[in-house]
Amino acid sequence: MKIIDLRSDTVTKPDRGMLDAMMRAEVGDDVWGDDPTVNALQAATAKLLGKPAGLFLPSGTMANQVAIQSHVAPGDEVILDRESHIFRYEVAAAAVVSGAQFNAIDGAGGFPSAPQIESQIRPADIHQPRTALVCLENTHNRAGGTVFPLDELRKVSALCRKQRIPIHLDGARLWNASVATGIPLAGYARHCDSAMVCFSKGLGCPVGSVLVGPKDFIERARRSRKLFGGGMRQAGYLAAAGLYALKRNVNRLAEDHARATRLAETIAAIPALDIDLAAVQTNIVIFDCARTGMDSEQALRKCAARGLWLASFGRTRLRAVTHLDVGDAGIERAGKVLRSVFR
Ligand SMILES: Cc1ncc(COP(=O)(O)O)c(C=O)c1O
């Protein structure tokens, strides 16, 4: 039975063209700064995001953590959304490796508002931690791939600039936000001091993220990357996949978004399932199976037995993510499986 794997957009495998580009890469020792392909990917990504410099890292998690360490000192506080990846899924790394304390906010749809952030900024007081950083996520994974409204982002940015608090953007799927809205990547990044983007999600690369920001920030980040053990040698073989993906796999994300919408509409037509169609804005589809009497683990097993792999996203919530390895026929079949499991 052919499996339709919609657990995540991280499950994609490099295609022949990407593998060929990787094989042909010109490489050097990147810890010494002399891998031309890594340098090219860093420069291209920084340019796309409108920042002076970039740094290639093995994962999105390391890119976020290196960014945090480059912004804060031990004992500082970081304001972020309670459902953000950095808060939920990075093993409290900022506390372990950077001595940072989190102050988590319940942002609407994953997006903390300027007044919410303002209410949490610490006064100058020797008893209290210093508010040193705000982290935002766009698109927001746990909210269902939702796009940060630009007006709201502008307000958050104006507040943080006034208060001299830097903003780091977890843009693992910023590509999706940009393709969905037509707003250039730099249109989002300009409201943030640093940003990271992932190549290993919707863009289909096996590995890699790039962190961008001002030159002095990236110099500090290079040092943190070494501390984390993330300095790689002939990493150009991996960066070549990123350069290939920038040319071929960004604009096609619109196909993933259209398929996610179709899948969401199929789910909405199944009476026992609940879904918020307004939250399906990019390639992530989250739905609830509580009214079927099954929990998400039971539902996952039933779908898997029919060849459809989804991810559990809470006691009765399930997530499907569309990506470049599942085409129209796969989405058709996924719909059939869902109809038969949840009818
Ligand atoms: C929003 C977001 N940020 C960061 C990451 C971390 O990326 P990685 O798995 O490469 O560490 C993910 C991974 O799924 C993510 O969804």
The ligand as a Gaussian input file, in Angstrom:
#p B3LYP/6-31G(d) Opt

LIG

0 1
 C        7.596000      27.018000      13.502000
 C        8.785000      26.121000      13.651000
 N        9.931000      26.638000      14.116000
 C       11.044000      25.893000      14.259000
 C       11.047000      24.566000      13.911000
 C       12.301000      23.770000      14.143000
 O       12.896000      23.290000      12.997000
 P       13.850000      21.999000      13.048000
 O       12.933000      20.816000      13.074000
 O       14.643000      22.118000      11.787000
 O       14.678000      22.089000      14.266000
 C        9.872000      23.971000      13.418000
 C        9.862000      22.535000      13.057000
 O        8.874000      21.950000      12.717000
 C        8.712000      24.776000      13.297000
 O        7.549000      24.272000      12.850000

